[in-house]
Amino acid sequence: MAHTFKILIDGKVKTFRKFEEIPETFENVIAFEPKIPEGPHTPEQHAEIDSWSDKFKELLKRETK
């Protein structure tokens, strides 16, 4: 599953494929594109899908600009 997270760091857009690799602070979120698998979903997949909203909010709190 290939997620795409584009983050502005030191004036340059950097792309991350894993949420955990995104630094604790950065300038701005440019793109937040988690890959959602085709349904039907397992309970584990539902839990992951449900977590993306909170993860996005967390990233917005990390922005410095």
C-alpha positions in Angstrom: 0.0 0.0 0.0 1.7 3.2 -1.1 0.7 6.3 0.9 1.8 9.8 -0.3 2.5 12.6 2.1 4.0 15.8 0.7 5.5 18.0 3.3 7.2 21.4 3.0 10.5 21.4 4.8 13.1 24.2 4.6 11.3 25.6 1.5 11.4 22.2 -0.4 8.5 19.7 -0.9 9.6 16.3 0.3 7.5 13.1 -0.2 7.1 10.5 2.4 5.5 7.0 2.0 5.2 6.2 5.7 3.5 8.4 8.2 6.0 7.5 10.8 8.8 9.0 8.8 7.3 12.5 8.8 9.4 14.9 11.0 8.0 16.2 14.3 8.0 19.8 12.9 7.9 21.2 9.3 6.5 24.2 7.5 3.3 22.9 5.9 1.4 19.8 4.8 1.1 20.0 1.0 -0.6 16.7 0.3 -2.1 14.0 2.5 -3.1 11.0 0.5 -3.3 7.8 2.5 -4.1 4.7 0.3 -7.4 3.2 1.2 -7.8 -0.4 0.1 -10.8 -1.6 -1.9 -13.6 -3.0 0.1 -14.9 -5.0 1.7 -12.7 -4.2 4.6 -11.5 -6.2 7.5 -11.9 -4.9 11.1 -8.2 -4.0 11.1 -8.6 -2.1 7.8 -11.5 -0.2 9.3 -9.5 0.8 12.3 -6.6 2.0 10.1 -9.0 4.0 7.8 -10.7 5.5 10.9 -7.3 6.6 12.2 -6.4 8.8 9.2 -8.5 11.7 10.3 -6.7 11.9 13.6 -3.3 11.5 11.9 -4.1 14.4 9.6 -5.1 16.6 12.6 -1.8 15.6 14.3 0.2 16.7 11.2 -1.6 20.1 11.2 -0.5 20.7 14.8 3.1 20.0 13.7 3.1 22.8 11.1 5.3 25.8 12.0 3.9 28.3 9.5 
